[in-house]
Amino acid sequence: MILQVMPLYVRLIKYTDQGLKTLKDLPSRLSSVRKIVEANGGKLVSSYVTLGPYDVVSILEAPSDEAAFKIGVQIAAQGNLSSQTMRAITMSEFVKLTRGPSKAKGK
């Protein structure tokens, strides 16, 4: 049995003025975000409030770049945040990519 793992995406999020003014609504907004992610076949893995240029960093799984794009657009359309979404790979995936093609034994 092959374990199929969905691609990972890191979202760097900044609250808009609207989002900051309505922080009291954050629990319902988080519920809405989770529903949008799941409706597009994804999973919200984790979110962290951060210091620095971004307010939140979220990690999500999505079945494709297209699904991740749709998730980002649908969340941004609510007007509470702006974000950047980046495709991420694990370090072990990166190591495999840097090894190059494997050579057949005996040749």
DSSP file (Angstrom, degrees, kcal/mol; ACC not computed):
  #  RESIDUE AA STRUCTURE BP1 BP2  ACC     N-H-->O    O-->H-N    N-H-->O    O-->H-N    TCO  KAPPA ALPHA  PHI   PSI    X-CA   Y-CA   Z-CA
    1    1 A M              0   0    0      0, 0.0     2,-0.5     0, 0.0     0, 0.0   0.000 360.0 360.0 360.0 129.4    0.0    0.0    0.0
    2    2 A I        -     0   0    0      2,-0.0     2,-0.6     0, 0.0     0, 0.0  -0.838 360.0-134.5 -98.1 127.2    1.4    3.4   -1.0
    3    3 A L        -     0   0    0     -2,-0.5     2,-0.6     1,-0.0     0, 0.0  -0.715  17.6-148.8 -81.3 119.3    0.7    6.3    1.3
    4    4 A Q        -     0   0    0     -2,-0.6     2,-0.5     0, 0.0    -1,-0.0  -0.805  12.7-164.8 -92.0 119.6   -0.4    9.3   -0.7
    5    5 A V        -     0   0    0     -2,-0.6     3,-0.1    58,-0.0    -2,-0.0  -0.893  15.2-129.9-107.6 132.7    0.7   12.6    0.8
    6    6 A M        -     0   0    0     -2,-0.5    58,-0.1     1,-0.1    36,-0.0  -0.460  35.3 -93.0 -76.7 151.7   -0.9   15.9   -0.3
    7    7 A P        -     0   0    0      0, 0.0    55,-1.8     0, 0.0     2,-0.3  -0.289  40.7-127.8 -59.6 148.5    1.4   18.8   -1.2
    8    8 A L  E     -AB  61  88A   0     80,-0.9    80,-2.6    53,-0.2     2,-0.4  -0.766  21.6-168.0-100.4 146.9    2.1   21.2    1.6
    9    9 A Y  E     -AB  60  87A   0     51,-2.6    51,-2.5    -2,-0.3     2,-0.5  -0.998  11.0-150.3-135.0 138.6    1.7   25.0    1.4
   10   10 A V  E     -AB  59  86A   0     76,-2.9    76,-2.8    -2,-0.4     2,-0.5  -0.934  13.5-159.6-107.5 129.0    2.9   27.7    3.7
   11   11 A R  E     -AB  58  85A   0     47,-3.2    47,-2.4    -2,-0.5     2,-0.6  -0.945   5.9-157.6-113.3 124.7    0.7   30.9    3.9
   12   12 A L  E     -AB  57  84A   0     72,-2.7    72,-1.9    -2,-0.5     2,-0.4  -0.904  23.8-164.5 -99.3 118.6    2.2   34.2    5.2
   13   13 A I  E     -AB  56  83A   0     43,-2.9    42,-2.2    -2,-0.6    43,-1.8  -0.867  20.4-174.1-119.2 136.7   -0.8   36.3    6.4
   14   14 A K  E     - B   0  82A   0     68,-2.8    68,-2.7    -2,-0.4     2,-0.2  -0.995  28.1-125.8-121.9 131.8   -1.3   39.9    7.2
   15   15 A Y  E     - B   0  81A   0     -2,-0.4    66,-0.3    66,-0.2     2,-0.1  -0.538  22.2-135.3 -72.7 141.1   -4.5   41.2    8.7
   16   16 A T     >  -     0   0    0     64,-1.8     4,-2.4    -2,-0.2     5,-0.2  -0.332  33.6 -96.1 -80.3 173.6   -6.2   44.0    6.8
   17   17 A D  H  > S+     0   0    0      1,-0.2     4,-2.4     2,-0.2     5,-0.2   0.916 130.0  51.1 -57.1 -42.4   -7.6   47.0    8.6
   18   18 A Q  H  > S+     0   0    0     61,-0.3     4,-1.3     1,-0.2    -1,-0.2   0.927 109.0  50.4 -60.2 -45.1  -11.0   45.3    8.5
   19   19 A G  H  4 S+     0   0    0     60,-0.4    -1,-0.2     1,-0.2    -2,-0.2   0.872 112.0  47.1 -62.8 -37.8   -9.5   42.1    9.9
   20   20 A L  H >< S+     0   0    0     -4,-2.4     3,-1.2     1,-0.2    -1,-0.2   0.886 109.8  52.9 -70.4 -39.0   -7.9   44.0   12.8
   21   21 A K  H 3< S+     0   0    0     -4,-2.4     3,-0.2     1,-0.3    -1,-0.2   0.741 114.4  43.0 -68.3 -22.1  -11.1   45.9   13.6
   22   22 A T  T ><  +     0   0    0     -4,-1.3     3,-2.1    -5,-0.2    -1,-0.3  -0.057  68.5 128.1-116.5  32.2  -13.1   42.6   13.8
   23   23 A L  G X   +     0   0    0     -3,-1.2     3,-2.2     1,-0.3    -1,-0.2   0.787  65.8  71.1 -58.5 -26.5  -10.6   40.4   15.7
   24   24 A K  G 3  S+     0   0    0      1,-0.3    -1,-0.3    -3,-0.2    -2,-0.1   0.762  94.5  55.6 -60.4 -22.8  -13.5   39.6   18.1
   25   25 A D  G X> S+     0   0    0     -3,-2.1     4,-2.1     1,-0.2     3,-0.5   0.320  74.8 111.7 -89.6   7.6  -15.0   37.6   15.2
   26   26 A L  H <>  +     0   0    0     -3,-2.2     4,-2.9     1,-0.2     5,-0.2   0.865  69.3  56.5 -54.5 -44.2  -11.8   35.5   14.9
   27   27 A P  H 3> S+     0   0    0      0, 0.0     4,-1.7     0, 0.0    -1,-0.2   0.915 111.8  42.5 -56.3 -42.6  -13.4   32.2   16.1
   28   28 A S  H <> S+     0   0    0     -3,-0.5     4,-2.1     2,-0.2    -2,-0.2   0.861 113.3  53.1 -72.7 -32.8  -16.1   32.3   13.5
   29   29 A R  H  X S+     0   0    0     -4,-2.1     4,-2.6     2,-0.2    -1,-0.2   0.905 107.6  51.3 -66.2 -40.2  -13.6   33.4   10.8
   30   30 A L  H  X S+     0   0    0     -4,-2.9     4,-2.4     1,-0.2    -1,-0.2   0.894 109.1  50.9 -62.9 -38.8  -11.3   30.5   11.7
   31   31 A S  H  X S+     0   0    0     -4,-1.7     4,-2.0    -5,-0.2    -1,-0.2   0.907 110.3  49.6 -62.9 -41.9  -14.3   28.1   11.3
   32   32 A S  H  X S+     0   0    0     -4,-2.1     4,-2.2     2,-0.2    -2,-0.2   0.905 110.1  50.7 -63.7 -42.8  -15.0   29.7    7.9
   33   33 A V  H  X S+     0   0    0     -4,-2.6     4,-2.7     1,-0.2    -2,-0.2   0.934 109.1  50.9 -60.5 -47.0  -11.4   29.2    6.8
   34   34 A R  H  X S+     0   0    0     -4,-2.4     4,-2.5     1,-0.2    -1,-0.2   0.901 110.2  50.1 -59.1 -41.3  -11.4   25.6    7.8
   35   35 A K  H  X S+     0   0    0     -4,-2.0     4,-2.5     2,-0.2    -1,-0.2   0.897 110.5  49.5 -64.5 -40.9  -14.6   25.0    5.8
   36   36 A I  H  X S+     0   0    0     -4,-2.2     4,-1.1     2,-0.2    -2,-0.2   0.933 112.2  48.0 -63.6 -45.5  -13.1   26.7    2.7
   37   37 A V  H ><>S+     0   0    0     -4,-2.7     5,-2.7     1,-0.2     3,-0.7   0.947 115.3  44.3 -59.6 -49.6  -10.0   24.6    3.0
   38   38 A E  H ><5S+     0   0    0     -4,-2.5     3,-1.8     1,-0.2    -1,-0.2   0.855 107.1  59.0 -66.1 -36.1  -11.9   21.3    3.5
   39   39 A A  H 3<5S+     0   0    0     -4,-2.5    -1,-0.2     1,-0.3    -2,-0.2   0.762 106.3  50.3 -64.7 -23.8  -14.4   22.2    0.7
   40   40 A N  T <<5S-     0   0    0     -4,-1.1    -1,-0.3    -3,-0.7    -2,-0.2   0.165 127.2 -99.7 -99.3  17.3  -11.4   22.4   -1.7
   41   41 A G  T < 5S+     0   0    0     -3,-1.8    -3,-0.2     1,-0.2    -2,-0.1   0.610  84.9 119.2  81.2  12.9  -10.1   19.0   -0.6
   42   42 A G      < -     0   0    0     -5,-2.7     2,-0.3    -6,-0.2    20,-0.2  -0.350  52.9-137.7-105.4-175.7   -7.5   20.4    1.8
   43   43 A K  E     -C   61   0A   0     18,-2.2    18,-2.9    -2,-0.1     2,-0.8  -0.980  15.8-131.8-145.1 128.6   -6.6   20.2    5.5
   44   44 A L  E     -C   60   0A   0     -2,-0.3    16,-0.2    16,-0.2     3,-0.1  -0.742  26.4-177.1 -79.1 111.8   -5.4   23.1    7.7
   45   45 A V  E     -     0   0A   0     14,-1.9     2,-0.3    -2,-0.8    15,-0.2   0.942  56.3 -30.5 -79.7 -50.5   -2.4   21.5    9.4
   46   46 A S  E     -C   59   0A   0     13,-1.8    13,-3.1     2,-0.0     2,-0.3  -0.985  47.9-152.7-164.7 159.4   -1.5   24.3   11.8
   47   47 A S  E     -C   58   0A   0     -2,-0.3     2,-0.4    11,-0.2    11,-0.2  -0.995   9.9-167.0-140.0 144.8   -1.5   28.1   12.3
   48   48 A Y  E     -C   57   0A   0      9,-2.6     9,-2.7    -2,-0.3     2,-0.4  -0.998  19.9-134.6-135.1 132.1    0.8   30.3   14.3
   49   49 A V  E     -C   56   0A   0     -2,-0.4     2,-0.3     7,-0.2     7,-0.3  -0.718  38.6-165.3 -79.4 134.8    0.5   34.0   15.4
   50   50 A T        -     0   0    0      5,-2.2     2,-0.3    -2,-0.4    -2,-0.0  -0.852  23.6-128.0-128.1 157.9    3.9   35.6   14.7
   51   51 A L  S    S+     0   0    0     -2,-0.3     3,-0.3     2,-0.0     4,-0.0  -0.720  74.5  41.7 -92.3 151.9    5.9   38.7   15.5
   52   52 A G  S    S-     0   0    0     -2,-0.3    -2,-0.1     1,-0.2     0, 0.0  -0.776 115.3 -21.2 112.2-156.7    7.4   40.5   12.6
   53   53 A P  S    S+     0   0    0      0, 0.0     2,-0.4     0, 0.0    -1,-0.2   0.682 122.8  57.1 -70.8 -17.1    6.1   41.5    9.2
   54   54 A Y        -     0   0    0     -3,-0.3   -40,-0.2     1,-0.1    -4,-0.1  -0.897  63.8-154.8-116.5 146.6    3.4   38.8    9.1
   55   55 A D  S    S+     0   0    0    -42,-2.2    -5,-2.2    -2,-0.4     2,-0.3   0.805  79.6  15.4 -84.7 -33.2    0.6   38.3   11.6
   56   56 A V  E     -AC  13  49A   0    -43,-1.8   -43,-2.9    -7,-0.3     2,-0.5  -0.996  55.6-157.6-144.3 144.1    0.0   34.6   11.1
   57   57 A V  E     -AC  12  48A   0     -9,-2.7    -9,-2.6    -2,-0.3     2,-0.4  -0.997  21.0-173.8-119.6 125.2    1.8   31.7    9.4
   58   58 A S  E     -AC  11  47A   0    -47,-2.4   -47,-3.2    -2,-0.5     2,-0.5  -0.918  13.3-155.7-119.5 146.4   -0.4   28.8    8.4
   59   59 A I  E     +AC  10  46A   0    -13,-3.1   -14,-1.9    -2,-0.4   -13,-1.8  -0.984  22.8 169.2-119.4 128.2    0.5   25.4    7.0
   60   60 A L  E     -AC   9  44A   0    -51,-2.5   -51,-2.6    -2,-0.5     2,-0.4  -0.946  29.3-133.6-136.9 158.6   -2.1   23.5    4.9
   61   61 A E  E     +AC   8  43A   0    -18,-2.9   -18,-2.2    -2,-0.3   -53,-0.2  -0.884  26.9 174.7-105.2 142.5   -2.3   20.5    2.7
   62   62 A A        -     0   0    0    -55,-1.8   -20,-0.1    -2,-0.4   -21,-0.1  -0.987  38.6-123.0-145.2 150.7   -4.1   20.8   -0.6
   63   63 A P  S    S-     0   0    0      0, 0.0     2,-0.3     0, 0.0   -22,-0.1   0.705  89.1  -5.2 -68.8 -18.7   -4.5   18.2   -3.5
   64   64 A S  S  > S-     0   0    0      1,-0.1     4,-2.2   -57,-0.1     5,-0.2  -0.981  71.9 -99.2-163.3 167.6   -3.0   20.6   -6.1
   65   65 A D  H  > S+     0   0    0     -2,-0.3     4,-2.4     1,-0.2     5,-0.2   0.878 122.4  55.9 -61.2 -37.4   -1.6   24.1   -6.8
   66   66 A E  H  > S+     0   0    0      2,-0.2     4,-2.4     1,-0.2    -1,-0.2   0.916 107.4  47.4 -62.6 -43.6   -5.0   24.9   -8.3
   67   67 A A  H  > S+     0   0    0      2,-0.2     4,-2.4     1,-0.2    -1,-0.2   0.908 111.6  50.6 -64.9 -41.4   -6.8   23.9   -5.1
   68   68 A A  H  X S+     0   0    0     -4,-2.2     4,-2.3     2,-0.2    -2,-0.2   0.894 110.1  51.0 -62.6 -39.2   -4.4   25.9   -3.0
   69   69 A F  H  X S+     0   0    0     -4,-2.4     4,-2.4     2,-0.2    -2,-0.2   0.935 110.4  48.4 -62.6 -47.0   -4.9   28.9   -5.3
   70   70 A K  H  X S+     0   0    0     -4,-2.4     4,-2.7     1,-0.2     5,-0.2   0.900 110.0  52.4 -60.9 -41.6   -8.7   28.6   -4.9
   71   71 A I  H  X S+     0   0    0     -4,-2.4     4,-2.3     1,-0.2     5,-0.2   0.944 110.6  47.6 -59.2 -48.7   -8.4   28.4   -1.2
   72   72 A G  H  X S+     0   0    0     -4,-2.3     4,-2.5     1,-0.2    -2,-0.2   0.903 113.6  46.7 -60.7 -43.6   -6.3   31.6   -1.0
   73   73 A V  H  X S+     0   0    0     -4,-2.4     4,-2.0     2,-0.2    -1,-0.2   0.915 112.2  49.6 -66.4 -43.9   -8.7   33.5   -3.2
   74   74 A Q  H  < S+     0   0    0     -4,-2.7     4,-0.3    -5,-0.2    -1,-0.2   0.881 114.3  45.0 -65.8 -37.4  -11.8   32.4   -1.4
   75   75 A I  H >< S+     0   0    0     -4,-2.3     3,-1.5    -5,-0.2     5,-0.4   0.933 113.0  50.0 -70.7 -45.0  -10.3   33.3    2.0
   76   76 A A  H >< S+     0   0    0     -4,-2.5     3,-2.2     1,-0.3     5,-0.3   0.820  97.7  69.5 -62.8 -31.1   -9.0   36.7    0.8
   77   77 A A  T 3< S+     0   0    0     -4,-2.0    -1,-0.3     1,-0.3    -2,-0.2   0.689  84.9  69.8 -62.9 -17.6  -12.4   37.6   -0.7
   78   78 A Q  T <  S-     0   0    0     -3,-1.5    -1,-0.3    -4,-0.3    -2,-0.2   0.686 104.5-131.1 -73.7 -16.8  -13.7   37.9    2.8
   79   79 A G  S <  S+     0   0    0     -3,-2.2   -60,-0.4    -4,-0.2   -61,-0.3   0.521  77.3 107.2  85.7   6.0  -11.6   41.0    3.2
   80   80 A N  S    S+     0   0    0     -5,-0.4   -64,-1.8   -62,-0.2     2,-0.3   0.588  80.9  12.0 -94.7 -10.8   -9.9   40.2    6.5
   81   81 A L  E     -B   15   0A   0    -66,-0.3     2,-0.3    -5,-0.3   -66,-0.2  -0.987  52.2-141.9-157.1 162.4   -6.4   39.4    5.3
   82   82 A S  E     +B   14   0A   0    -68,-2.7   -68,-2.8    -2,-0.3     2,-0.3  -0.938  33.8 176.7-122.9 154.4   -3.9   39.5    2.5
   83   83 A S  E     -B   13   0A   0     -2,-0.3     2,-0.4   -70,-0.2   -70,-0.2  -0.974  31.4-138.0-153.8 163.9   -1.5   36.6    2.1
   84   84 A Q  E     -B   12   0A   0    -72,-1.9   -72,-2.7    -2,-0.3     2,-0.5  -0.988  22.3-155.5-121.7 136.9    1.3   34.9    0.1
   85   85 A T  E     -B   11   0A   0     -2,-0.4     2,-0.4   -74,-0.2   -74,-0.2  -0.959  10.5-173.7-117.8 131.4    1.1   31.2   -0.5
   86   86 A M  E     -B   10   0A   0    -76,-2.8   -76,-2.9    -2,-0.5     2,-0.3  -0.976  25.0-124.8-125.9 135.5    4.2   29.1   -1.1
   87   87 A R  E     -B    9   0A   0     -2,-0.4     2,-0.4   -78,-0.2   -78,-0.2  -0.595  34.3-163.9 -72.6 136.1    4.5   25.4   -2.1
   88   88 A A  E     -B    8   0A   0    -80,-2.6   -80,-0.9    -2,-0.3     2,-0.3  -0.939  12.2-165.2-125.5 147.1    6.7   23.6    0.4
   89   89 A I        -     0   0    0     -2,-0.4     2,-0.0   -82,-0.1   -80,-0.0  -0.925  29.9-104.8-124.5 156.2    8.5   20.3    0.3
   90   90 A T     >  -     0   0    0     -2,-0.3     4,-2.1     1,-0.1     5,-0.1  -0.309  30.8-111.9 -73.0 161.9   10.0   18.3    3.2
   91   91 A M  H  > S+     0   0    0      1,-0.2     4,-2.5     2,-0.2     5,-0.2   0.882 119.4  54.7 -62.2 -37.8   13.8   18.2    3.7
   92   92 A S  H  > S+     0   0    0      2,-0.2     4,-1.9     1,-0.2    -1,-0.2   0.884 107.4  49.8 -65.8 -36.3   13.8   14.5    2.8
   93   93 A E  H  > S+     0   0    0      2,-0.2     4,-2.0     1,-0.2    -1,-0.2   0.906 110.7  50.8 -64.2 -40.4   12.0   15.3   -0.5
   94   94 A F  H  X S+     0   0    0     -4,-2.1     4,-1.9     1,-0.2    -2,-0.2   0.909 107.5  52.2 -63.4 -42.8   14.6   18.0   -1.2
   95   95 A V  H  X S+     0   0    0     -4,-2.5     4,-0.9     1,-0.2    -1,-0.2   0.911 108.7  51.0 -60.9 -42.6   17.5   15.6   -0.5
   96   96 A K  H >X S+     0   0    0     -4,-1.9     3,-0.7     1,-0.2     4,-0.5   0.905 109.6  51.0 -60.6 -41.4   16.0   13.1   -3.0
   97   97 A L  H >< S+     0   0    0     -4,-2.0     3,-0.7     1,-0.2    -1,-0.2   0.844 107.9  52.3 -65.6 -33.2   15.7   15.8   -5.6
   98   98 A T  H 3< S+     0   0    0     -4,-1.9    -1,-0.2     1,-0.2    -2,-0.2   0.630  95.0  70.7 -80.9 -12.0   19.3   16.8   -5.2
   99   99 A R  H << S-     0   0    0     -4,-0.9    -1,-0.2    -3,-0.7    -2,-0.2   0.737  91.8-148.8 -74.8 -22.5   20.6   13.3   -5.7
  100  100 A G    <<  -     0   0    0     -3,-0.7    -1,-0.2    -4,-0.5     2,-0.1  -0.216  45.2 -21.3  79.2-176.7   19.8   13.3   -9.4
  101  101 A P  S    S-     0   0    0      0, 0.0     2,-0.2     0, 0.0    -4,-0.0  -0.378  71.9-116.6 -67.3 141.5   18.8   10.2  -11.4
  102  102 A S        -     0   0    0     -2,-0.1     2,-0.4     1,-0.0    -2,-0.0  -0.519  26.0-128.6 -76.9 146.3   19.8    6.9   -9.9
  103  103 A K        -     0   0    0     -2,-0.2     2,-0.1     1,-0.0    -1,-0.0  -0.779  22.4-112.2 -98.0 139.2   22.3    4.8  -11.9
  104  104 A A    >   -     0   0    0     -2,-0.4     3,-1.0     1,-0.1     2,-0.1  -0.423  37.4-109.0 -68.1 141.3   21.5    1.2  -12.7
  105  105 A K  T 3  S+     0   0    0      1,-0.2    -1,-0.1     2,-0.1     0, 0.0  -0.427  97.9  25.9 -70.6 144.1   23.9   -1.3  -11.0
  106  106 A G  T 3         0   0    0     -2,-0.1    -1,-0.2     1,-0.0    -2,-0.1   0.518 360.0 360.0  86.2   5.0   26.4   -3.1  -13.1
  107  107 A K    <         0   0    0     -3,-1.0    -2,-0.1     0, 0.0    -3,-0.1   0.397 360.0 360.0-117.6 360.0   26.6   -0.5  -15.9
